[in-house]
Amino acid sequence: MAVVLWLFADTFAASLYSVDDLAHRAVALWAAGRPIRIASLLPVLGPVDALLALGAVAAAVTLAWMEWRSAALTRLLREGTRGQFALLLGAVLIWLAQYCFVPGVLLGGDTATHITRFFEVSQALAAGHLPLWTNDQYLGSPLLSFTGPLTYLLGGAANVLIGNAMVTGKVFLLATKLLTGIAFYRLLRRFGLARAAGLAGAAGLVGSFSYVHLFLYRGVYPQALTILFLVLLFHAAEGLMTTLRTRAGDWALFALTTAAMIVNHQPHALFAAFYLGIFGLVSLLAGRWHARGLFGLVGAGVVGVITSLFAVIPIITQAGWVMIEPGSAFFRLRLPTLIRLWHLVMWRDTRTTWGTDYWAYLGIVLLVLAVTGALAAVSRRLDPPRRQIAFACLACLPPALVVWNPVVRAIMFILFFVAILGALGVQRLFESGTWRGRAMTLALVALLLDVGSTAVQPVARTDKGFLISAGHAIAAWRPQARVVEMPLGPHGRLHGSVGPNATPMSYVADVERVAGTHNMAATRVHNYAITTVKLAQHDLTMRGRLSTATARLLAMLNVRAVVCWSSEHMGCPVRLSPTADGVLGDVIPVPGPSPVLFAARVVALKPSPRFDKPMLWDADFAPESHNPVVLGIDRFLHRWEKVTDPRLDGMAAALAVRQLPTNAAISAPGWRAHLVSYHVGLQRVQIRLRTSGPGYAQLAFPDYPGTLVSVNGDQVIPLQGATNLMVLPLPAGALRITLTPVMTVWERVSAAISLFGLLLVAGGVMVLRRRTRP
């Protein structure tokens, strides 16, 4: 046992120390335009690297010699105690999670989106507020109402303690990976599998590159919890359905896991219920599950659904306020192509797919073991209960290959059932005693080598600190203005960021952006705001400068500057004649940004309903798409600019609203108004104005029913601006305007229902414990 732990510890250190040095050397060579060769990489290694390599070789040779002489490793795997396997499992899981320990900035996929949200939620929690709103994203948008809140509440709470959202992101990945591996091991043991088979299954699940790919390259952090909940759901269901008495622990676990999975991400919960239904139906028909357990299972599920309703009802009732489309989460069918199937078996240790496809390398050894388990079931070389488990998994795999949804990561369900079958394959080798029992040992070693080859992932970048510095620099503008981000592609090509994304600029600093992270939660100003960003991209690309009309549109959104960045540095191309701004490099300033636009009167200007919704994505702005909605919004924005005729001093000829008020303000000739002060926090906005008489002000914040607007302490109902910004009627004199988020009626009602669900869980546990007392 000591030699095994020595080998894990030595190779773990070598991976973090030596491989990390090699990775940074390779990045430096690439940035310098030099070829990456072995001869150019080796000089970075030193005496410590040599000692670590020699130690790893010595440990491996010692372990092989001990196995040859006395079958020490095989005996450990076959006869090891509970404590020994706890050490083994912990060592394996920590080794496979070594990328969580690599220093530097995480970047892949949606990573920045979720780490940014950890930071935002932690700010609200640290201030003692329920995190309802963010003014950093999409001009202002609901923080948690239209996204699965559980991941962000947990990550935000952790960040309050840790104090660095980037470190919090790594801790989150580490914790969920360890918990998932342990839970899956316990599930396999509950299935009646040997400890060695449980160890192999856990390593195959969380060590598979398809698991690593989800989080390092695609950055879908919430689904780390979804996989954990999937395992716990099956674990609790197995306990409820294979015993004659309903256990309070399993009943409560099933109810709470059901609720947690729904709260975390509703579409995945729907798919999990679908696969549990297939698995359960086969288990019932085979007689492994008892029908009398259905009462407890269904009851726990219903209580779980009730408990989750605070994250469901508001989405259904308030979806019209934002860009989300609740009906888009249902089942769809798609036959897998050969290239998609090839992704599952082709060894890769880099990003595999783009877009909505998440399939990646499962692990060829894991697949061989899964086939072994399936064949053992078909040929009746497994005992009946385990054979029935294999058939239940085989029934779930075909749907997992064809049932699809763009927001559901189907790969996790494929991997889950393949890992169970792989553990059954190891169980078959465990029972067969082939090659004096060493066939199982060789299979387990091969599996660890396979998953270990892709677990060495030094993807965190220490050369991206300039993005963190840029975030702090932009935060120093606060509370003055927003920013438009323009990532630079090949040959300095500009690409206006429309979301859903973020950069490390938002990891540890407040950066008010026109785009944002979760576009599903963006308000109905979304399409108009990102069309403005794309107009700016078009102007800069085709003309080398912002047109007057586009500059006015950006100023209306309180945009101070366009900020450019590439993978190497901050700064816009020199050809655009930008202005130097410290660590931000060269930026493109926008003249006259203001959070308020004043006018003495309002005029009616109503867009087509299809301009508000459905949501526009980046692909809709591609020239080849010829999207009529994009062209229509483009024309509408230019019409708005001509009607309002905004000036650099914050005054406009008129403000465009969708419906004229019944009692329009009448202003005296020469009406004037000006901004006295402006402060915007994560959730609260305070504006002080002074007017010479009644008039109107358009605020650079979205018109949203869940925002409480007050003028001098009195609540007012804003007018809906033509582009879904709020327009306020103003009285004369000194005015204090406050914007704060509030819980809506539906949010309060659903929260009360969920609290009742928690009481039902507690009551159910009490009743079941009394019934099961001897």
N, C-alpha and C positions, 0 to 999 in steps of 0.2 A: 504494500500500500504506500509506503514511504517513497519508493522509487517512482511510482505512478505520479504522486503529487509533485515530486522533484521535477519530473519531465514536464508536467503542466506548467509549473511555476517558471522554469527556465525558458521554455518556448514562449510563454506569455511575455516575459521580460524582453526576450529577443525581438518579438514582433513589435512591441511598443517602442523599443529603443532603436534597434537596427533598421527595421523596415520603415519606420517613420523617418529616419535620417535619409534613407535611400529615396523615399517618396519626395521629400523636400528638395533633394538634389535633382531629381528628375524634373520637378516643376521649374526649378531655376534654369536648368538647361533648355527646357522648352520655351520659357519666357525670353531667353537670350537668343533663340533661334538656332541653337546648336543641336546636333543629333544626340539621341539618348542611347548610349552604348554601355556595355558592361565595364569597359576600360575607363569610361568617364564617371561611372558610379562608384567603383570600388574605393577610390581615394578618400571618400567621406567616412569609411569605416575605420575603426581604431582598435586598440587593445581590448577595450571592454566588449566590443562586438565579437572579437575572436574568442574571448573567454566564455561568453554566452553561447556561442555556436559549439564550442568544445564541450561545454556542460550539457547541452541538449543531446549531442551525439553520444556522450558517455552515458547519460540516463537511458537513451533508447537502446544502446548496446547492452547495458546491464539488464534492462527489462527483458530483452529478447533472450539473453543467456539464461535468466531465471525461468522464463517460460519453457525453454528448450530442455533444461535440466529437470525441472520439477513441476512444470505446468502451473506456475505460481499465479499468473494472470488468469488462466482458465478457472482455477480453483476459487480465486477471488470473485470472479463473475458468477460462478455457479453456487458458491457457498457463503458469499460475503454476508456479513450481518447488516442489520438495519442502519447502524451507525456508519459502517464502512461505505455503504451505498449513499448515505446522505453526504459524506465527504466527496465521493466520486461524482455524484450528481452536481453538487455545488461547484466543484472544480471544472467540470465539463461546461456547465452553463456560463460561468464567469469567463472561461477561455473563449467561448464562442461569442461573448459580448465585449471582446476587447476593444472594438471600435468606439465604445462609449467612453473609453479612458484616453483616447488620443486627444492631445491638446489642439486648440485652434477653433476656427469658425466652421460650423456645419452649414451646408449650402443646398444640398440636393433637393430637387423637386419643390414640394410645398413646405419644406422644412421651415423657411423663414416665416411663412404665413402662420404656422402654429406657435413658433417660439415668440413671435410678435404678440400673439394673442395671450400667451402666458404672461408677458410683460404688462399688457393692458389690464388684464383681470387682476393681477397682483397689485397694480396701482390703486384700483378701486377698493380691493379688500384691505389693503394697508391703511387706506383713509377711512375705513369703517363703513363703506357703502356697498350696497348690493350692486354688482356690475351690470347695469342695464344698457349703457350707451357708450359709444366711442366717437369722439370728434376727430380722431386721427384717420379714419377710413371713409372713403366715398363721401366727403363733405360732412360726414356724420351719419352713423347707422347704428341699428340695434346691436348690442355686443353679443348677446347669447340667445335671444329669443328665437332666431331662425336658423341656428346651428346647434348641433348636439353640445349641450353645455358641460357635460360631465368632465370630459378631458380638460377643458380650459379651467374649470373650477379647481380641479385637483392640481393641474400645473400651476395655476395662479397662486393657490395656497402654498404650494411648495416653494414658489419663487419668493413669496413673502419671507420665508425662512432663509432661502439660499442667497437671494439678493442679486443674482445674475441669471437672466433668462436663458442665455446660451448654455450655461452649466445645468440649469434646470431641465433643458431639453435633453441633455445627455443622461441625467439622472432618471428622467421619465422613461427613456428607452431602456436603460439598464434595469430599472425596477420591473417594468412590464415584461421584459424578456425573462428575467429570473422567475417571476411569479407564474408566467405561462408555462415555462418548462417544469416547474414543480407541480403545478396543477395537472398538467398532462401526464406526468409520471404517476400521480395519484389516480387519475382516471384509468390508466392502463392497469394499475394494481387492482383497482375496483373491478375491472374486467376479468381479473383472475390471472393476469400474466406475471411471469417471473420478474424479479427485480432487474435482471440484465435486459430483458425485453422492454421494461419500462424505461430504463436508461437510454436504450437505443431509440425508442420512440420519441422521447423528449429531445434528444440530440438531433434527430432527424427533423422534428418540427421547427424548433427555434434556430437550428443551425443551417437549415436549408437556405440557399441563396435567394429563393423566392420570398422568404421571410425577410432576409436582410435587404433585398431589393426594394421591398415596400417602404422601408423607413429611411435607408441611406440615400437611395436614388430617387424615390418618388415622394418621400417625406409625408406620408399619410399618417401622422402621429395618432389621431383618434382611433385608428383601426388596431393599434397595439393593444388597446383596452378591449376592442371588439373580439379579437382572437382569444384573449384571456377569458372574456365572458362566455364565448362559445364553448370553451373547454369546461368551464364551471357549470354551464347549462346542461351539458351532457352528463357531467359527473352527478349533478343533483337528480336529473331524470333517471339515471341508472339506479341510484339509491332508492328513489320513490317507487320504481316499477319492478324491482327484483326482490323486494321484501314484502311480507304479508301485512306488516304494520307500517303506517306512515310515520317516518321519523321526523321530529320537529326540526332538526338541523337541516336535513335535505329539503324539507318543505320551505323553510325560510330562505335557504340558499337559492332555490329555484325561483321563488317570488322576487327576491331582491335582485338576482341576476337578470331576470326578465326585465324588471324595471330599469336596471342600470344599462342594459344593452339598448333599450328603446331610447332612453334619455341620451345615451352617447351618440347614437346614429340610427334613426328610425328605419331607413331602407335595409341596413344590415340585419336589424332585428327581424324584419319580415322574412328575409332569406334564411336566417338561422331557424326560424320557426318552420319554414318549408322543409329544410333538411332534417330537422329533428322529427318532423312528422313522417317523412319517408323511413328514417332509421327506426322510429318507434313502431310503425305499421309492420315492417318486416319482423321486428323483434316480437311483436304481439302474435303475428301469424305463426311464427316459429315456436311460440310457447315460452320463450325466454323471459319475456315481460308478462306480468300478471294484469289482467284486465281490471281487477279491483283497484289497482293503483291509479287508474285514470282519474278517479274522483279527486284524489289528493293532487295529482299533477295539474289537472285543469283548474282546480280551485286556486292553486298557487300561481298559475299563469294569469288568471283573471285578476287576482290581487296585485300581481306585478304590473299588469296593464293599468289598473286604477292608480297605482303609485306613480306611474310614469306620465300621467296625463298633463302635468304642468309643462311638459316639454312637447306635448302633442296638440292640445286644444288651441293654444295661441297660433300655432302654425296654420291650422285649418281655418280659424276664424279671421286671422289677420294677414293671410297670405297676399291679399290684394294691396297691402300697404308697401310691400317690398317685391323683389324680383323673383322670389322662390316660386316654383310650380310644384305643389305637393303631389300632384298626380304623376309626376315624372319618375317616381321612385318604384313603380311597380315592375312586374316581371316582363321581360322581353326574351325573344329567342334568337339565337345566332349560331349557325353552324361554324365550328372552328376550322380555319384554313390550315393548310399544311405548315405554313410558316409559324402560325401561332402554336401549333402542336410541337414544332421544332424548338420553340423557345423553352418548352418544359424539359427538354432532354439535352439541350446543347449547353455545355459547360461555359459559364460566363462569370466574370467577377466585376463587370461594369454594367452600366445602365443598359437594359434590354429593349424596353418599349417606350413609346411616347403616347400622348393623348389619353384616351380612356381605357386602354388595354394595359393590364398589370401582370400578365403572365411572364414568368421567368423560370430559370433552371431549378427544378425540384431537387435534384441530386440523383445521379445515375445509380449509386449504390442503394439509396433509399427506394428507388423504383424497382430495382432487382429484388430487394427484400420484400416489397409489396407484392410483386408477382409471385414470389415464393409463398407468401402467406395466402394469397388467393388460390394458388394451385393446391396448397395443402388443405384448404377448406373444401375445394371441389373434389379432391381425391380422398376425402375423409381421413386425413392424417392429423387432423386436429380434433379435440374432443367436441361434443355437440355444442356446448355454450359458446366456445370460441369460434367454432365454424359458423354459428348463427351471427356472431358479431361481424365476421368477414362478409357474409352475404348481405347484411344490412349496409355495410360500407360500400360494397360493390353496387348495391341498388342506388346509392346516392351519387356515385361518380358520374354516370352518364348525364344526369341533369346538371351537374356542376360544370360540365363541359359546354352545355348549350344554353342554359338559363343565364340571362345576362341583364345588367343594367349599368349605364355609364357611371353611376356614383357608387356602385357596389364592387368591391375587390374580390371577384370570384375565385382568385387564386388561393385565398385563405381557406376556402371550403375544400378545394381540390387537395391542397396540402394536408389539411386536417385528416381527411379520410385515407389518403395515401400513407400518412405517418402511422395511423392505426394498423393498416394492413402491413406496413413494414415491421412494426413491433410484433405482429402475429407471425411474420416470417422469421424473426429472431426467436420467437417462442418455439417455433417448429424445430429450428436448429438446436435450441436448448434441450428439447425433449429427445431428439434423435441420437445424440451422442456421437455423431459422425466425426471421424478422425480423432477419437478419444476425447470428444467434446470440444475440440479446438476449432471446429467449423464456425461455431457461434463466436468465438473469440476473434477469429480472422474477419468475420463479417462485421463485427462491431468496430474493430480497428480500421477496416476499410471505410466504414461509414464516417468515422471521426476524421479520417484523412480527407475524405471527399468534402464534407461540410466545412472542415477546418481550412481547406484551400481557399474558400471564398469568405471565410470569417476574418481573414487578415485584410482589413479595409482601412488604411490610414487616410480617409477621405477628408477629415477635418483640416482646414487650411489656416496656417499661421501667417500667410502672406495676404490675408484679406482684412487686416486691421484698419486699412484706410476707409473701409465701408462703415466701421464702427465710429471712426472719427468724423466721417461725413454726417452720420446721424446726430452726433452731438452738436456739430456746427449748424445743422438745420434747426435743431431744437432751440438754438440760441435766438432764432428769429421769433420764436413764440413769445407773445401771442400776436405777432404781426401778420403772418401770411402763410399760405400753403405752398406746396411744391408740386411740379409735374416732373416725373422721372422719365428719362429717355435712355434706356440701355443702348449701348453701341454694339452692333453686330459686325460681321466681316466688312473690311474696307471702310470702317467708320459709319456704317449705315445706321440711321436712327430708327428706333422702334418705340413709339409711345406706349407706355405701360397703362393698360386698361384693367388689369387684374384678371382673375384673383391671384395676387401674388404680393410678395413683400421682399425686401432685401435686409441684410444685417444692419442697415441703417436704422431699422425700427426695433432691433433687439433690446436695446437698453436706453432708448431716447424717444421722446415724443416727437413724431414727425407727422405733421398734417399733410395728407396727400389727397389728390383728386381721385386716384385709383385706390385700391385697398386689398384686403385679404379675402374675406368671404363675400363674393358678389351676390350670392343668394340672399344675403341679408341687406344688400344695398337698397336704399329707398328708390322711389320712382323717378328721382333725378338722374339715376345711373346712365341711361342711354344718352341723355343730353350732355352730361359731363364728359363721358369718354369719347363721344363724337367730337367735342371740343379739343380733347387731347389729340385725336387723330387729325383734326384740321391743323393743329400746331405742327404735328409731324410732317404733314404734307407741305405746309408752307416752308419749313426749314429745309426739307429735302429738295423741293422744286425751285424755291426762290432764294434760299439762303438766309431768310429772315422771316419774322412773323408779320403777317399782313395786319393792317389797322383793325380790320373786323375781328380777326382771331385774337389779337391782343386785347381788344375790348371784352371779348367773351371770357378770356382767361382772367382779366381784371375783375369781372363780375363774380368769378369764383374765388376771388381773393388769392390769386396765384402771384407770388412774388417773382419766381424765376423757374426756368426749365433747367434741371440738373441732369447732366449726362454722366454715365459711368460705363466702364468696360471691365473685363475680368482682371485687368492689370492696374487701373488707376481711375481717378475721378477726372472729369473735365470734358467739355464739349469740343468738337472739332474747331480748329482755328478758322476754317473757311466761313464759319457762321458769325465771325466778329463778336465773340462773347466777351464778358467782363470777368476779370479774375476775382475770386472770392475765397481766399485762403485754402484750406484743405479740400474744399469743394472743387478746386481747379477753376476752369473757365465755365461760367454759367451764362444763360441767356436771360437777361432781366425782362420783366414784364412791366410796362409803365402803368402807374395809377392803380395798383391793387387796393381793394377796400372791402371790408366785411359788410358794408352797408352802401346801398345805392338809393339816393333820394330823388323824389319827384313830387310835384304839386298835384298831379292827377294820375289816374289809372285808365288804361284802355283795355278793351277785350281782345284777346288773342288766344284762341284755343287750338291746340294741335290735334292731329288725328289720334284716336285712341291707341292705334297700333304703334305709335311712337313711344308710348310709356312702357309697353310690355308686348311681347316677350323680350327677355333680356338679350342684348347684343353681346356677342363674344368677339374676340380678337379676329377670328377667321372671317367674320362678317365684313370686315373692313378691307379685306384683300381685294385688289383691283379686279381679279377674275370673278369674284362673287357677284358683282353688280346687284348688291342687295338694295331693293327699292326703299326699305325703311331707312337705311343709312343715307341714301340720297335725299329722302324726304326730310329727315332731321337736319341734314346739312342746309337745305334750303330754308327750313323753318328757323334755324338759328340766325341765319343772315337776315331773315325778315324781322326777327326779334331785335337784332342789333340796329336795324334802320328805324324801327318804331320807337325804341327807347332812346336812341342817340345818346349813349352815356359819355360823360366828359371825365377828364382826369381829376377834377375836383370832387368827384363823387355825386354830382348832380346829373339828372337825366331829363329828357323832354317829357317822358311818361314812363310808367311802369306797366308792363303787360301782365294781365291776370286772366284767368280762364272764365271768370264770371264777375261782372261788375257788381259792387255792393249796392244795396237798395238805397242807402244814405251816403252818397259819395261826399268826401270832404271838399269844402269850397275854400280855396286858398286865396289870400290877397295877392295882388300883383307884386312881383319881386320876392316871392316866398323863398326862404333860405333855411337850410338845416346843415348841421355839421356834426361830425363824430368827436366826442370829447374823450372817451376812453373805451378800451376794448380788452377783455380778458377771456380767454377760452381755456378751460381745463379739459380733462378727459371726458367728463360728463356734463359739466355746467358751463354756460356761456353768460357773461355779463357785459352789457353794452350801455354806455351813457351817451345820450344825444342831447342836442339843443335845437329847437325849431322856433321859427318866427311866427308860426301859425299852424293850423291843421294841414296835414299832408300825408305822405306815404313813404315807407322805407322797405326796400327789398333786402333781406338778409341773405348772406351767402351760406345758408343752412337749409336743408330740405324741409318741405312741408310734410310733417309726420304726425298722425293723430296721437301717438304716444308721447309727444313732447308738450310739456306745460309751458305756455308762453305768458309772461306777465309784464305789464307796463306800469311802473310805479306801484307795484304790489297787487294790481288788479289783473285777474286772468282775462286774456283776450283770445279770440279765435282768429288766426291769421287768414288772409286771403290766399288762395292757391295761385302761385305765379305760373306764367305760361310754361316755364321749364321745370315746374315742381319745386321751385324755391319759395320760401314763405315771404309774403308781403304784408306788412303791418300798417293799419291806419294809425296815424300819430296825432295826438292833441298838441297844443302849443306849449312851449316852455321847456324846462329841464326834465329829461325823461330817463328812467332807469329800466332797461329791458333785461329780463332774465329768461334763459331757456334751460329747463331741467327735464330729465326723463322721469316718467311716472309709470307705475304698474297700471295697466289697463284693467277694465272690469273682468275681461276673460282671463287675464293672467292671475288676478286675485282669486277668481272662482276656481280655476284649475289648480292653483297652489293649495287651496283648501281641500279639494278632492284628493290630491296627492298626499296631503297630511293624513287624511282619513285612511288612505291606503296603507300608510306606515303603521297606523294604529291597528288595522286589520292584520298586518304581519305580526305585530306584537301579540295581539289577541289569539291568533292562530297558533303561535308557538306555545302560549300558555295552555291552551286547550289540549294540544297534542301531547305535551309533557305530562299532563294529568292523566290522559288516557293510556299512556305507555308506562306509567309507574307500576311496579310489581305489586 
